[in-house]
Amino acid sequence: MEVLELKPVKKKQICAYIAKRSKGDFHDFDIPKLSDFLKKKRIDFVTVDFTVNMREFRKSELAQALEKLGIKYHQVDIPEYAMGYLYVEIGEKEDLLNLLFEEYVSMDNKDSYKGESLKNWIDMIREEIQAKEIFISLKLRPQWIVKKMLDIAKNYKKQQISFLHLVQEDICEDICSEVTEQLRALNVKVIQYVKKHNIINIEF
């Protein structure tokens, strides 16, 4: 079982290029443009953050183009066991929330002291669930993604490594800034093509 530990990769200079893909569609890429970018930037590997089954992804023109170029691709995400453990806790809180809500709904006098106390308890648990879900999505998941990226980079013997990270657009809006911040904190150079105000906006 992996441990979430983020450390800079020693004796390596790593450059990450981050680009988003509209609606997470990994079909209909401009393959010549993408291939030219990969060659020009000397990309060693590609990471993807798409909500997609990788068996389906392997059949795509994008995956086949990467294979022809000899560039490996990897899906990066929080491990299922880590996600499962965290959602057990959320599930327990949701079960309690449902029980308390049923009790509250069945009360004759909701304005009583007991009714007000029960409502406050319900609100508190709801906020705890929301806070936990936000933490998982916007903080913990990006950390795992960065860990996966650096683990892949460690396997390359060369000193200078470049990779392209392709992100589903709706996911990118939530976590790209956190992934970028985490990478830079670990001495990784990051070049983003995800913001509208970028001088250069790459769309493959």
Sequence and secondary structure as in RCSB ss.txt:
>XXXX:A:sequence
MEVLELKPVKKKQICAYIAKRSKGDFHDFDIPKLSDFLKKKRIDFVTVDFTVNMREFRKSELAQALEKLGIKYHQ
VDIPEYAMGYLYVEIGEKEDLLNLLFEEYVSMDNKDSYKGESLKNWIDMIREEIQAKEIFISLKLRPQWIVKKML
DIAKNYKKQQISFLHLVQEDICEDICSEVTEQLRALNVKVIQYVKKHNIINIEF
>XXXX:A:secstr
         TT EEEEEEEEEGGG  SS  HHHHHHHHHHTT  EEEEE SS HHHHTTSHHHHHHHHTT EEEE
    HHHHHHHHHHHHHHHHHHHHHHHHHHH S TTSHHHHHHHHHHHHHHHHHHHHHHHIIIIIHHHHHHHHHH
HHHHT  SSEEEEEEEEEHHHHHHHHHHHHHHHHHTT EEEEE  TT SS    
